[in-house]
Amino acid sequence: MFGLSELAILLIVVIAVIGARKLPELARSAGKSARILKAEARAAKDEEAGAGAAPRVLQGEIVPPGTGTPPPGARAADAPDPR
């Protein structure tokens, strides 16, 4: 009877004969997938390494309510209603 290695060789030959037209396309898509996987793994590794850095603290100033300038598009409290 057939052993495991003979069945594997037979399967490879059948796939090569039946799917000869599709093999280059399959190999190309497998290469693209491997490249994407490698890039994503590298990005995750870089992100993980960068997460340990200390956060930057920015100094700001405290402005009491009513003394600052209104944000763009806001109207002053004493301005008439435009409707």
C-alpha positions as protocol buffer text, in pm:
chain_id: "A"
residue {
  index: 1
  type: MET
  ca { x: 0 y: 0 z: 0 }
}
residue {
  index: 2
  type: PHE
  ca { x: 99 y: 367 z: -20 }
}
residue {
  index: 3
  type: GLY
  ca { x: 293 y: 534 z: 257 }
}
residue {
  index: 4
  type: LEU
  ca { x: 260 y: 892 z: 372 }
}
residue {
  index: 5
  type: SER
  ca { x: 550 y: 1019 z: 159 }
}
residue {
  index: 6
  type: GLU
  ca { x: 409 y: 858 z: -159 }
}
residue {
  index: 7
  type: LEU
  ca { x: 68 y: 1014 z: -96 }
}
residue {
  index: 8
  type: ALA
  ca { x: 226 y: 1356 z: -41 }
}
residue {
  index: 9
  type: ILE
  ca { x: 423 y: 1330 z: -368 }
}
residue {
  index: 10
  type: LEU
  ca { x: 111 y: 1214 z: -553 }
}
residue {
  index: 11
  type: LEU
  ca { x: -89 y: 1505 z: -410 }
}
residue {
  index: 12
  type: ILE
  ca { x: 179 y: 1757 z: -513 }
}
residue {
  index: 13
  type: VAL
  ca { x: 186 y: 1616 z: -868 }
}
residue {
  index: 14
  type: VAL
  ca { x: -195 y: 1628 z: -897 }
}
residue {
  index: 15
  type: ILE
  ca { x: -205 y: 1986 z: -771 }
}
residue {
  index: 16
  type: ALA
  ca { x: 71 y: 2086 z: -1014 }
}
residue {
  index: 17
  type: VAL
  ca { x: -108 y: 1926 z: -1310 }
}
residue {
  index: 18
  type: ILE
  ca { x: -457 y: 2051 z: -1231 }
}
residue {
  index: 19
  type: GLY
  ca { x: -367 y: 2396 z: -1102 }
}
residue {
  index: 20
  type: ALA
  ca { x: -70 y: 2482 z: -1326 }
}
residue {
  index: 21
  type: ARG
  ca { x: -235 y: 2806 z: -1439 }
}
residue {
  index: 22
  type: LYS
  ca { x: -316 y: 2919 z: -1087 }
}
residue {
  index: 23
  type: LEU
  ca { x: 18 y: 2837 z: -921 }
}
residue {
  index: 24
  type: PRO
  ca { x: 197 y: 3164 z: -1008 }
}
residue {
  index: 25
  type: GLU
  ca { x: -98 y: 3367 z: -884 }
}
residue {
  index: 26
  type: LEU
  ca { x: -117 y: 3163 z: -563 }
}
residue {
  index: 27
  type: ALA
  ca { x: 257 y: 3200 z: -503 }
}
residue {
  index: 28
  type: ARG
  ca { x: 235 y: 3576 z: -561 }
}
residue {
  index: 29
  type: SER
  ca { x: -54 y: 3619 z: -319 }
}
residue {
  index: 30
  type: ALA
  ca { x: 124 y: 3402 z: -60 }
}
residue {
  index: 31
  type: GLY
  ca { x: 432 y: 3625 z: -93 }
}
residue {
  index: 32
  type: LYS
  ca { x: 224 y: 3940 z: -49 }
}
residue {
  index: 33
  type: SER
  ca { x: 53 y: 3791 z: 255 }
}
residue {
  index: 34
  type: ALA
  ca { x: 387 y: 3698 z: 410 }
}
residue {
  index: 35
  type: ARG
  ca { x: 520 y: 4050 z: 347 }
}
residue {
  index: 36
  type: ILE
  ca { x: 213 y: 4210 z: 507 }
}
residue {
  index: 37
  type: LEU
  ca { x: 232 y: 3977 z: 807 }
}
residue {
  index: 38
  type: LYS
  ca { x: 601 y: 4057 z: 855 }
}
residue {
  index: 39
  type: ALA
  ca { x: 536 y: 4433 z: 836 }
}
residue {
  index: 40
  type: GLU
  ca { x: 249 y: 4413 z: 1084 }
}
residue {
  index: 41
  type: ALA
  ca { x: 457 y: 4206 z: 1327 }
}
residue {
  index: 42
  type: ARG
  ca { x: 740 y: 4461 z: 1303 }
}
residue {
  index: 43
  type: ALA
  ca { x: 495 y: 4750 z: 1360 }
}
residue {
  index: 44
  type: ALA
  ca { x: 346 y: 4577 z: 1665 }
}
residue {
  index: 45
  type: LYS
  ca { x: 693 y: 4516 z: 1804 }
}
residue {
  index: 46
  type: ASP
  ca { x: 793 y: 4880 z: 1749 }
}
residue {
  index: 47
  type: GLU
  ca { x: 467 y: 5001 z: 1907 }
}
residue {
  index: 48
  type: GLU
  ca { x: 520 y: 4777 z: 2208 }
}
residue {
  index: 49
  type: ALA
  ca { x: 875 y: 4907 z: 2253 }
}
residue {
  index: 50
  type: GLY
  ca { x: 758 y: 5270 z: 2228 }
}
residue {
  index: 51
  type: ALA
  ca { x: 481 y: 5224 z: 2486 }
}
residue {
  index: 52
  type: GLY
  ca { x: 733 y: 5212 z: 2773 }
}
residue {
  index: 53
  type: ALA
  ca { x: 852 y: 5570 z: 2715 }
}
residue {
  index: 54
  type: ALA
  ca { x: 753 y: 5829 z: 2977 }
}
residue {
  index: 55
  type: PRO
  ca { x: 474 y: 6066 z: 2873 }
}
residue {
  index: 56
  type: ARG
  ca { x: 564 y: 6426 z: 2804 }
}
residue {
  index: 57
  type: VAL
  ca { x: 417 y: 6687 z: 3038 }
}
residue {
  index: 58
  type: LEU
  ca { x: 324 y: 7019 z: 2883 }
}
residue {
  index: 59
  type: GLN
  ca { x: 287 y: 7324 z: 3106 }
}
residue {
  index: 60
  type: GLY
  ca { x: -21 y: 7533 z: 3044 }
}
residue {
  index: 61
  type: GLU
  ca { x: -168 y: 7847 z: 3191 }
}
residue {
  index: 62
  type: ILE
  ca { x: -488 y: 7880 z: 3390 }
}
residue {
  index: 63
  type: VAL
  ca { x: -738 y: 8130 z: 3249 }
}
residue {
  index: 64
  type: PRO
  ca { x: -1030 y: 8231 z: 3472 }
}
residue {
  index: 65
  type: PRO
  ca { x: -1375 y: 8191 z: 3312 }
}
residue {
  index: 66
  type: GLY
  ca { x: -1492 y: 8492 z: 3114 }
}
residue {
  index: 67
  type: THR
  ca { x: -1145 y: 8643 z: 3062 }
}
residue {
  index: 68
  type: GLY
  ca { x: -1031 y: 8436 z: 2766 }
}
residue {
  index: 69
  type: THR
  ca { x: -1123 y: 8474 z: 2402 }
}
residue {
  index: 70
  type: PRO
  ca { x: -1425 y: 8276 z: 2281 }
}
residue {
  index: 71
  type: PRO
  ca { x: -1361 y: 7978 z: 2054 }
}
residue {
  index: 72
  type: PRO
  ca { x: -1413 y: 8029 z: 1680 }
}
residue {
  index: 73
  type: GLY
  ca { x: -1780 y: 8029 z: 1586 }
}
residue {
  index: 74
  type: ALA
  ca { x: -1899 y: 8106 z: 1940 }
}
residue {
  index: 75
  type: ARG
  ca { x: -2087 y: 8425 z: 2008 }
}
residue {
  index: 76
  type: ALA
  ca { x: -2049 y: 8644 z: 2312 }
}
residue {
  index: 77
  type: ALA
  ca { x: -2307 y: 8617 z: 2592 }
}
residue {
  index: 78
  type: ASP
  ca { x: -2430 y: 8976 z: 2540 }
}
residue {
  index: 79
  type: ALA
  ca { x: -2456 y: 8946 z: 2157 }
}
residue {
  index: 80
  type: PRO
  ca { x: -2807 y: 8947 z: 2004 }
}
residue {
  index: 81
  type: ASP
  ca { x: -2956 y: 8619 z: 1879 }
}
residue {
  index: 82
  type: PRO
  ca { x: -2898 y: 8598 z: 1500 }
}
residue {
  index: 83
  type: ARG
  ca { x: -3240 y: 8436 z: 1436 }
}
